[in-house]
């Protein structure tokens, strides 16, 4: 049963997602989640500033994963900028999480939405 969703993203093809993935997965595991309870949604070369197709596809997958897994209790990301950089989209995502009663935890700097 999936309980934690991790969002990873890089803006360019040159940036790699492996270290970001490794660090945030270990962070989520330190919160008590197991491999079976974690799902990672991410891509590279997805510009949150330009709102390009890869970014939109990634966020659509985030929304779809949450909607199809009512057991998700928390969304994690390394930083807020890994989720997005557009204020309107960020507020929409925050409101979506609140409506679903899903917490958001940002590792750096530390931020918790519902706790």
C-alpha positions in Angstrom: 0.0 0.0 0.0 1.5 3.3 -1.1 1.7 5.9 1.8 4.4 8.3 0.6 4.8 10.0 -2.8 8.2 11.5 -3.6 8.5 14.2 -6.3 11.8 14.6 -8.0 12.7 16.8 -10.9 15.6 18.4 -12.7 15.4 21.4 -15.0 17.9 20.2 -17.6 19.1 17.0 -19.2 22.6 17.5 -17.9 21.4 17.4 -14.3 20.9 13.8 -13.0 18.1 12.6 -10.7 19.9 9.7 -9.2 21.5 11.5 -6.2 18.3 13.5 -5.6 16.3 10.3 -5.7 18.7 8.5 -3.4 18.8 11.2 -0.8 15.1 11.9 -0.6 14.2 8.2 -0.5 16.6 7.7 2.4 15.0 10.7 4.1 11.5 9.3 3.6 12.7 5.9 4.9 14.0 7.7 8.0 10.4 8.8 8.6 9.5 5.1 9.0 8.3 4.2 5.5 9.3 1.0 3.7 10.1 0.5 0.0 6.7 -1.0 -0.5 5.0 2.2 0.9 7.0 4.7 -1.3 6.4 5.7 -4.9 8.7 8.1 -6.7 7.4 10.3 -9.5 10.0 12.2 -11.4 11.7 13.2 -14.5 14.7 15.3 -15.7 14.7 18.1 -18.2 11.3 19.4 -16.9 11.3 23.2 -16.6 9.1 24.5 -13.8 9.8 28.0 -15.0 8.8 27.5 -18.6 6.0 25.0 -17.6 7.1 22.8 -20.5 5.4 19.6 -21.5 7.7 17.4 -19.5 7.0 19.4 -16.3 3.2 19.2 -17.0 3.4 15.5 -17.7 5.3 14.9 -14.4 2.8 16.9 -12.4 -0.2 15.2 -14.1 1.4 11.9 -13.0 1.6 13.2 -9.5 -2.0 14.2 -9.4 -3.1 10.9 -11.0 -1.0 8.8 -8.6 -2.6 10.6 -5.6 -6.1 10.3 -7.0 -5.7 6.6 -7.6 -4.0 5.8 -4.2 -6.2 7.1 -1.4 -3.7 5.6 1.1 -1.1 8.3 0.4 -0.7 10.3 3.5 2.3 12.5 2.6 4.1 14.0 -0.4 7.8 14.6 -0.1 10.3 16.7 -2.1 13.9 17.9 -1.6 12.8 21.5 -2.0 9.8 23.5 -3.0 11.4 24.2 -6.4 11.3 20.5 -7.2 7.5 20.7 -7.2 7.3 24.0 -9.1 8.1 27.7 -9.4 4.8 29.1 -10.5 2.9 30.6 -7.5 -0.5 29.9 -9.0 0.3 26.3 -9.6 1.9 25.9 -6.2 -1.1 27.3 -4.4 -3.3 25.0 -6.5 -1.2 22.0 -5.5 -1.2 23.1 -1.8 -5.0 23.3 -1.9 -5.3 19.9 -3.6 -3.2 18.4 -0.8 -5.3 20.1 1.9 -8.5 18.9 0.3 -7.1 15.3 0.2 -5.8 15.7 3.8 -2.3 14.8 2.6 0.7 16.3 4.3 3.6 17.9 2.4 7.2 17.6 3.7 10.0 19.6 2.2 13.5 18.5 3.3 15.5 21.7 2.6 14.6 24.1 4.1 12.4 22.0 6.4 8.7 22.7 5.9 5.5 20.8 6.9 2.1 21.7 5.5 -0.4 20.0 7.8 1.7 19.3 10.9 
